[in-house]
Amino acid sequence: MANELILIIEDNEKNRKLIRDVLQVKGYPTLETETAEEGHNLAVEKHPALILMDIQLPGMDGITALKRLRADPMTKSIPVIAITASAMTYNRLTMLAEGFDGYQSKPISVKEFLEEVRRVLDAHQDKAKVS
């Protein structure tokens, strides 16, 4: 389906560009920002189908930002994938336990990254159909 809007919250310009380019080549429109605070504002305003959240951000970190998104009625149902370079500190189970819907370590593997994006989007759509 690949036309779902995806919000990228990533402070590293090269990582942000790579993620954006990979998604756009596959037909996903994207929004992007460098901070969790601005990401929350964009999520409220644009209600993306998915948020890709870096964990180590300036100001508010990704875990705190996720808690803020989940506490807001306008954004609580938007699925969020954690993206982190700290594979040792933050593993998949830790991120899922924090409430993320998916996890990707950096540097991203394009194939695995796109599979995870699609898996989370499909799971969210299936969940919405049941509700």
N, C-alpha and C positions, 0 to 999 in steps of 0.2 A: 504494500500500500504506500509506503514511503512518501507521503505528503504531509505527515504530521509535523507540526512546529516543535522544534527542540531548542531549549534554552541552555546555552553553554556558560557555566560560571567557572572561569579559569583565569588566573592572574598571569600566567606565562604566555607571552604573545605567540611564541613558536608552537606551543602545545595547542593553544586556542585555534591558530590557523590550520594546523593539521586536522584537528577534530572537525572544524567547520568545513574544510575542503573535502574530507572523506564523506561527511554527511551530505553535503550539497551535491556531490557527484552522484550519489544514490537517490537524489530527489527530495531530500529532507530540507525544508526551509529552516533557517536558524536565526536565533537572536543570541547576542553574547555580551558578557560583561566581565569585569575583572574583580568585582567585589560581591560578597554575599548580600550586603545591604541592598545594592542596586539590583541584584538577582531577585531578591524578594519582591521589590517594587515591580520589576518586569513580569514576574510570575503572576502577581495580582492583576496587573494591567492587561497582559496578553494571554494568560492562561494556556501555556504551552502543553503539548501532549506528554512531554518528558523533560526533565531537567538533568543535565550532566554536571555534577558538583565536585570540583576539586576540594580536597580536604584541607590542605594547607593554604589558606588565603590570608591576605593582609586584613587586619581588623578582625571581624568575626570569622571563625573557622567553619569548615563545612559541616561538622557535626552539630555545632550550635545553630547554624543556619537551617539544617534539616529540622531540628526541633522547633524552630520558629515557623517554618513552613507548615509543619504538621499541626501546630497550635492555631493556625489561621484558617478559619472556615473557607476562605477563598482559594487556598492553596493546598489544603490537607490531603486531597485525593490525587494530586499530581505525583506520578512515580518519579523517583530520583535515583540515579546511578552514581555511586561514589567513584571518583577517579583519583588515584593517589600514586605518588612515586615512592611512598614509604611502605613498600610491600612487607617489610619486616615488622613494622609497628602496627600497621593496619592490614589485617588479612580479611579475606572474604567473610568469614564467620563473624568477626568483630563488627564489620560494617553492616552486615545483615542484622545483627543483634541490635545495632544502634537504630535500625529502622529504615535503612536504605533498601531499595527494591532490587538493586544489582550492584556489581563491583567490577572495576577494571583497574589493573595496575598500569603504571607508565614505566617505560614507553609502551604505547598501545600496540597491539598486534591488530592490524586493520581488519582481518577476517574475524577474529574473536570479538573485537569491539563491535562490529556491525551485527554479529550474531546476538550479542548481549543486548544491544539497543532494540533489535527486533523482538527478542524474547520478552523483554520487559514491556514493550508497547503492546504486544499480543496478549500477555498475561493481564495487563490492565484493561484492555478491551474486553477480554473474556469475563473478568471480574465485574465490569460495568454492565454487561449483558445479564448477569445473574442477579444483580442488585435490583 
